[in-house]
Amino acid sequence: MSRRALPYRIPSEDVVQVDPWDLITDDGHIPMPEALPDWDYQMDLHLRRTVRIDQDRARSQTGLPPEAVLMLAVVWTATGSNLSGPAQHVRLTGSGSAAVSLDVRLRGSDLGGLLLVDTALLLAEHRSEGRPSSPRRAGSVLWSDRSALRLQGDAPQFPMAVIDFGRTSFPDGAAWHLQISGNLESATMGSLLLLVNERNTAVATAFENAGKPRDIDRIVLSAVYADTARTMIEHALSLDEFVDGAEFPAESLGETLTALFDQLFPGRSISDMRLRRHQSPSLFASEMQEAVKIFEVSR
């Protein structure tokens, strides 16, 4: 736990003991890793840990009376979606040692990028009386802990939705469509949307099984990845402001497209690939296939 200079007393570090987060899967549970390279927005996350709190010492060391109500809270933040929210909270009104089981479920559609999971011991209710050095405001942080999980692997990640193309302007028989909107400084999460046609059962099923894909699902997902990467690169090369050395805001569409270009074509210049696409589109298409490693199901 990092120590911060606060205008009130906080308990010693050993007042709260925490187990590492576990990632709960269909096959059981594993310690939460540093990264999930195969994660996608269809994959919800289930996390679990136990926190042990010496309530008596937590109150006495902060100058709080025995009846002061404490709270253990979990809050999540996802850098890729720029979203955050409460995950769980447990009120503590007893005495002695308390073992609290935290069980957190997060929707994959809300996540992306780096997932930060903060666990904190708080003062649950405002106190109008007490020692000058003791916490008084509801929500005062007495202890905190942060864990991080990187969710984005090599593939570009952005929101997706499964819809019936028959009710849209898209061709009924198309399998997917990538929407790109906004300028290069727009937030990535608001600029990209992958739409999957529910009428195409092979593609819709592949995304349903993305957490544990079969070989056929991996082939389908490889094709979708290759096509979306091609669409994104061609969109980038069509924009005059997408040039070598350009800088874009963090989490912006420009930053995402630049990162994808550098990943697919390391050592190549944007001007060179723009010229290749203009002069020899068929060769450019073949180089894209090589860059995305299409149909290499071991990705």
Solvent accessible surface area in square Angstrom, and as a share of the most:
residue,aa,sasa,rsa
1,M,76,0.34
2,S,88,0.57
3,R,116,0.42
4,R,129,0.47
5,A,110,0.86
6,L,56,0.28
7,P,120,0.76
8,Y,41,0.16
9,R,86,0.31
10,I,37,0.19
11,P,3,0.02
12,S,45,0.29
13,E,89,0.40
14,D,76,0.39
15,V,2,0.01
16,V,9,0.05
17,Q,95,0.42
18,V,51,0.30
19,D,50,0.26
20,P,101,0.64
21,W,5,0.02
22,D,39,0.20
23,L,10,0.05
24,I,34,0.17
25,T,61,0.35
26,D,132,0.68
27,D,119,0.62
28,G,33,0.32
29,H,119,0.53
30,I,82,0.42
31,P,101,0.63
32,M,32,0.15
33,P,44,0.27
34,E,152,0.68
35,A,45,0.35
36,L,29,0.14
37,P,92,0.58
38,D,95,0.49
39,W,2,0.01
40,D,25,0.13
41,Y,9,0.03
42,Q,76,0.34
43,M,44,0.20
44,D,94,0.49
45,L,5,0.02
46,H,23,0.10
47,L,0,0.00
48,R,103,0.38
49,R,15,0.05
50,T,32,0.19
51,V,0,0.00
52,R,103,0.38
53,I,1,0.00
54,D,41,0.21
55,Q,8,0.04
56,D,71,0.37
57,R,86,0.32
58,A,0,0.00
59,R,6,0.02
60,S,69,0.45
61,Q,56,0.25
62,T,0,0.00
63,G,10,0.10
64,L,11,0.05
65,P,34,0.21
66,P,112,0.71
67,E,115,0.52
68,A,0,0.00
69,V,21,0.12
70,L,0,0.00
71,M,33,0.15
72,L,0,0.00
73,A,12,0.09
74,V,1,0.00
75,V,64,0.37
76,W,25,0.09
77,T,45,0.26
78,A,0,0.00
79,T,47,0.28
80,G,10,0.09
81,S,11,0.07
82,N,134,0.69
83,L,83,0.41
84,S,71,0.46
85,G,14,0.14
86,P,117,0.73
87,A,33,0.26
88,Q,46,0.21
89,H,116,0.52
90,V,43,0.25
91,R,118,0.43
92,L,13,0.06
93,T,93,0.54
94,G,41,0.39
95,S,85,0.55
96,G,28,0.27
97,S,94,0.61
98,A,18,0.14
99,A,77,0.60
100,V,13,0.08
101,S,78,0.51
102,L,0,0.00
103,D,54,0.28
104,V,1,0.00
105,R,173,0.63
106,L,10,0.05
107,R,156,0.57
108,G,0,0.00
109,S,68,0.44
110,D,25,0.13
111,L,0,0.00
112,G,0,0.00
113,G,7,0.06
114,L,46,0.23
115,L,0,0.00
116,L,27,0.13
117,V,0,0.00
118,D,33,0.17
119,T,0,0.00
120,A,16,0.12
121,L,0,0.00
122,L,30,0.15
123,L,1,0.01
124,A,19,0.15
125,E,79,0.36
126,H,120,0.54
127,R,58,0.21
128,S,88,0.57
129,E,134,0.60
130,G,42,0.40
131,R,139,0.51
132,P,127,0.80
133,S,46,0.30
134,S,6,0.04
135,P,2,0.01
136,R,90,0.33
137,R,189,0.69
138,A,58,0.45
139,G,39,0.38
140,S,13,0.09
141,V,37,0.21
142,L,2,0.01
143,W,14,0.05
144,S,34,0.22
145,D,33,0.17
146,R,146,0.53
147,S,22,0.15
148,A,49,0.38
149,L,0,0.00
150,R,116,0.42
151,L,0,0.00
152,Q,61,0.27
153,G,27,0.26
154,D,100,0.52
155,A,32,0.25
156,P,25,0.16
157,Q,24,0.11
158,F,13,0.05
159,P,31,0.19
160,M,28,0.13
161,A,36,0.28
162,V,62,0.36
163,I,52,0.26
164,D,27,0.14
165,F,0,0.00
166,G,31,0.29
167,R,215,0.79
168,T,52,0.31
169,S,113,0.73
170,F,36,0.15
171,P,96,0.60
172,D,78,0.40
173,G,73,0.71
174,A,30,0.23
175,A,21,0.16
176,W,55,0.19
177,H,66,0.29
178,L,15,0.08
179,Q,72,0.32
180,I,38,0.19
181,S,65,0.42
182,G,56,0.54
183,N,92,0.47
184,L,4,0.02
185,E,121,0.54
186,S,33,0.21
187,A,63,0.49
188,T,11,0.07
189,M,39,0.17
190,G,66,0.64
191,S,5,0.03
192,L,3,0.02
193,L,58,0.29
194,L,10,0.05
195,L,11,0.05
196,V,0,0.00
197,N,1,0.01
198,E,86,0.38
199,R,134,0.49
200,N,46,0.24
201,T,101,0.59
202,A,58,0.45
203,V,7,0.04
204,A,12,0.09
205,T,44,0.25
206,A,0,0.00
207,F,16,0.07
208,E,129,0.58
209,N,44,0.23
210,A,9,0.07
211,G,39,0.37
212,K,127,0.54
213,P,27,0.17
214,R,129,0.47
215,D,102,0.53
216,I,93,0.47
217,D,2,0.01
218,R,80,0.29
219,I,69,0.35
220,V,23,0.13
221,L,38,0.19
222,S,9,0.06
223,A,26,0.20
224,V,6,0.03
225,Y,22,0.08
226,A,11,0.08
227,D,41,0.21
228,T,4,0.02
229,A,0,0.00
230,R,84,0.31
231,T,37,0.22
232,M,0,0.00
233,I,0,0.00
234,E,43,0.19
235,H,51,0.23
236,A,0,0.00
237,L,4,0.02
238,S,69,0.44
239,L,43,0.21
240,D,128,0.66
241,E,91,0.41
242,F,1,0.00
243,V,70,0.40
244,D,74,0.38
245,G,79,0.76
246,A,34,0.27
247,E,166,0.74
248,F,41,0.17
249,P,65,0.41
250,A,81,0.62
251,E,86,0.38
252,S,2,0.01
253,L,0,0.00
254,G,0,0.00
255,E,73,0.33
256,T,33,0.19
257,L,0,0.00
258,T,37,0.21
259,A,59,0.46
260,L,7,0.03
261,F,2,0.01
262,D,81,0.42
263,Q,80,0.35
264,L,13,0.07
265,F,11,0.04
266,P,101,0.64
267,G,91,0.87
268,R,85,0.31
269,S,43,0.28
270,I,11,0.05
271,S,68,0.44
272,D,53,0.27
273,M,0,0.00
274,R,66,0.24
275,L,94,0.47
276,R,64,0.23
277,R,78,0.29
278,H,148,0.66
279,Q,127,0.57
280,S,35,0.22
281,P,86,0.54
282,S,86,0.56
283,L,84,0.42
284,F,4,0.02
285,A,42,0.33
286,S,60,0.39
287,E,31,0.14
288,M,6,0.02
289,Q,99,0.44
290,E,134,0.60
291,A,19,0.15
292,V,3,0.02
293,K,100,0.42
294,I,52,0.26
295,F,108,0.45
296,E,89,0.40
297,V,54,0.31
298,S,106,0.68
299,R,104,0.38
